[in-house]
Amino acid sequence: MSKYQFLNRDLSWLSFNNRVLEVAKNPELPLYERIKFLAIYSSNLDEFYRVRVGTYKRFTELPPEDKKNLRENPDIILKKINTEVDRQQNQFGDIFRNNIIPELKENNIILLQDEKLCDEHHQFVKDFFLENLLPHAQPMLLLKKQVQPFLQNNSIYLAVKLYKRGSKKEEEGTLKKRRARYAIIKVPCHHFPRFIELPEMDGKHFIMFLDDIIKLRMKVLFPGYKIDSSFSFKLSRDADLLIEDEYSGDLIEMIERSLKKRETGTPSRFLFDESIPKGFLKFLKDSFDLTPNDMVKGGKYHNFQDFFGFPNPKHPELELEPYHPLNVEELKGETKSIFKTIRKKDRILHFPYQSYKYVIRFLNEAALDPKVEEIKATQYRVADNSAVVNALINAAHNGKKVTVFVEVKARFDEEANLRSAREMRKAGVKIIYSIPGLKVHAKIALVKRRGEKVDYAFLSTGNFNEKTAKVYADHGFFTADPAIIQDLKQLFDYLENKTPGYKFNKLLIGQFNLKSELIRLIDREIENVKKGGKGYIILKMNGLQEREMIKKLYEASESGVKIDLILRGICCLKPDQKYSKNIRVIRIVDQFLEHARAFYFHNEGEELLYLSSADWMNRNLQRRIECAFPITDPSIKNELIHILNIQLSDNVSARILDGKLDNIPLKRNKHDADVRSQIEIAEFLKQKESSQKEKQSVNE
């Protein structure tokens, strides 16, 4: 048995989501920012149950002899997951009831729940129900083992217990002696906002859940019945498409067929109001043929991701001031060719601190420039009405040869990617679809110009998506470096022709040299320490799971190499052990989603820095085409290292992850200044732009 231990990937992810939940309790943030984090937490958890828990549910159905071959017992892990989620849900309810609701009231925003309505509000609710909700509220009686209504994925339902009305004499008797009936009502959130604003009174704003409006008027839906009680629930369904790595037939057809099944997948979570009586709950469990592992306790309300749309009658008060991305002095000048700027030297962009418009400009200029003859790009997740896709379509219309590799297996973006691929194909863009057994996760674009000795490239840690670039913290890199260009040509050639045998000299490419080179660089740090020198590694990623890489980090730690890990989400490396004593793991959760990947190696003072699309997860290092690219320009490298050091010095938004998966606030002396890394990075880049403007004005 190995002396090394590893944390479970899904329990570590729950630790990350718990950190998201903690932000919602931070009184220093504006109220509606905290409400947004409650929505993020809820949305994250829904996806987790649809994907990860669905997988465990399938494993629990394996025969005992097959379960023995698994690394971890799925029944035990599933129980731990549900126990931890139950704990977090209680924390969620406490934050909502004892922090958010009272502060809304302090600001004269009343979220009506159990309060008795005044006459004016009562009439409003009655009219709203009759005029709007009644045609869409379709109750259905439950007849156990006779009719099993299909529950739509993630839709909110009300379960109703009721009794058939009898004679007046019977009505005066006790209902307990009569047979209870049960029914469900789907809350029509697809037709109406989840939150309904009631008339303002005395300077106060009143808001109600759509669910509660139905509860108040549901007697209209059940003529001839007396309503006893009602409770909310929802069902999440397994969303994993289960497309085999080795397949035969048309992949696009398989994905389209599987997408239709996603909303009808097997149950992964039945979330119910924990105050529901046991007998009532058992009836629902039996009616929908659920297992004990499906059942998860929740609060009175579900689908808190709907709080993304919670009305703010005082807008823009109580909200975080929108961040306005910086213009970049080095890339300014719409009349000056961006290619000429890139040809002079490499350029770096930091999103969302700096504007994404320069990436769009790069592609638009390529589409219009008569010297450009060919554009190649990858597409993993693009925005709706994507400016990136429009630029590629325009390029094809202008006679350029345009080739786009579209990854149609990007989870939850399959349909959008297929749609954009069809649009591009109609315009004459050559579309290449997924590779069997692999996902293409590299974010790269290549532009070839006629009559020049150099070509141009854009490589990024994040997707070609101008909308997520406003909230995802990523790096984008422009270069005309011939060695990088040559490697990119080889990579695109591989994507088009699928022939093996390529050798990459400067780029680290998944399935070729990425993993082996990373191991070699870690080994070199180990060797440097053994020779009496310094060994230091900084790794910034979204997730760390791959065991061979973790073992190598353990080995480096044991050898005396200092390692700083900035990991947003999953961490299977176990801190606070003898073999990990030189490893520190920090987690940063703040206004922007930390999404960039960066790999730094001290290298005896000759510092090496790579930016990458790859996390160190099994999927990234074993089943994806990823790209890590070196930063060799001294000024850009120093800038990126400075940004990493700002993040490592964060003592406000950062937390230390310990061996028990707890997020521990950093110890601070009373004289220590606050360092909130995202604020500091924004200020650093702002000062840089001011300096560039001053230099420019002097030169002019």
Stockholm file with secondary structure:
# STOCKHOLM 1.0

chainA/1-700         MSKYQFLNRDLSWLSFNNRVLEVAKNPELPLYERIKFLAIYSSNLDEFYRVRVGTYKRFTELPPEDKKNLRENPDIILKKINTEVDRQQNQFGDIFRNNIIPELKENNIILLQDEKLCDEHHQFVKDFFLENLLPHAQPMLLLKKQVQPFLQNNSIYLAVKLYKRGSKKEEEGTLKKRRARYAIIKVPCHHFPRFIELPEMDGKHFIMFLDDIIKLRMKVLFPGYKIDSSFSFKLSRDADLLIEDEYSGDLIEMIERSLKKRETGTPSRFLFDESIPKGFLKFLKDSFDLTPNDMVKGGKYHNFQDFFGFPNPKHPELELEPYHPLNVEELKGETKSIFKTIRKKDRILHFPYQSYKYVIRFLNEAALDPKVEEIKATQYRVADNSAVVNALINAAHNGKKVTVFVEVKARFDEEANLRSAREMRKAGVKIIYSIPGLKVHAKIALVKRRGEKVDYAFLSTGNFNEKTAKVYADHGFFTADPAIIQDLKQLFDYLENKTPGYKFNKLLIGQFNLKSELIRLIDREIENVKKGGKGYIILKMNGLQEREMIKKLYEASESGVKIDLILRGICCLKPDQKYSKNIRVIRIVDQFLEHARAFYFHNEGEELLYLSSADWMNRNLQRRIECAFPITDPSIKNELIHILNIQLSDNVSARILDGKLDNIPLKRNKHDADVRSQIEIAEFLKQKESSQKEKQSVNE
#=GR chainA/1-700 SS CCSCCBCCHHHHHHHHHHHHHHHTTCTTSCHHHHHHHHHHHHHHHHHHIIIIIHHHHHHHTSCHHHHTTSSSCHHHHHHHHHHHHHHHHHHHHHHIIIIIHHHHHHTTEEEESSSCCCHHHHHHHHHHIIIIITTTCCCEECBTTTBCCCCCTTCEEEEEEEEECCCHHHHHSCGGGSCCEEEEEECCTTTSCSEEEEEEETTEEEEEEHHHHHHHHGGGGSTTEEEEEEEEEEEEECCCCCCCSSCCSCHHHHHHHHHHHHTTCCEEEEEEETTSCHHHHHHHHHHTTCCGGGEEEECSCCCGGGGGGCCCTTTTTTSCCCCCCBCCGGGCCTTSCHHHHHHHSCEEEEETTBCTHHHHHHHHHHHHCTTEEEEEEEESSCCTTCHHHHHHHHHHHTTCEEEEEECTTSTTCHHHHHHHHHHHHHTTCEEECCBTTBEECCEEEEEEETTCSCCEEEEESSCSCTTGGGTEEEEEEEECCHHHHHHHHHHHHHHHHCCCCCCCSSSEETTTTHHHHHHHHHHHHHHHHHTTSCCEEEEEESCBCCHHHHHHHHHHHHHTCEEEEEESSCBCBCCSSGGGTTEEEEEECSSSEECCEEEEECGGGSCEEEEESCCBSHHHHHSEECEEEECCCHHHHHHHHHHHHHHHTCCSSEEEECTTSCEEECCCCTTCCCCCHHHHHHHHHHHHHHHHHHHHHHHC
#=GC SS_cons         CCSCCBCCHHHHHHHHHHHHHHHTTCTTSCHHHHHHHHHHHHHHHHHHIIIIIHHHHHHHTSCHHHHTTSSSCHHHHHHHHHHHHHHHHHHHHHHIIIIIHHHHHHTTEEEESSSCCCHHHHHHHHHHIIIIITTTCCCEECBTTTBCCCCCTTCEEEEEEEEECCCHHHHHSCGGGSCCEEEEEECCTTTSCSEEEEEEETTEEEEEEHHHHHHHHGGGGSTTEEEEEEEEEEEEECCCCCCCSSCCSCHHHHHHHHHHHHTTCCEEEEEEETTSCHHHHHHHHHHTTCCGGGEEEECSCCCGGGGGGCCCTTTTTTSCCCCCCBCCGGGCCTTSCHHHHHHHSCEEEEETTBCTHHHHHHHHHHHHCTTEEEEEEEESSCCTTCHHHHHHHHHHHTTCEEEEEECTTSTTCHHHHHHHHHHHHHTTCEEECCBTTBEECCEEEEEEETTCSCCEEEEESSCSCTTGGGTEEEEEEEECCHHHHHHHHHHHHHHHHCCCCCCCSSSEETTTTHHHHHHHHHHHHHHHHHTTSCCEEEEEESCBCCHHHHHHHHHHHHHTCEEEEEESSCBCBCCSSGGGTTEEEEEECSSSEECCEEEEECGGGSCEEEEESCCBSHHHHHSEECEEEECCCHHHHHHHHHHHHHHHTCCSSEEEECTTSCEEECCCCTTCCCCCHHHHHHHHHHHHHHHHHHHHHHHC
//
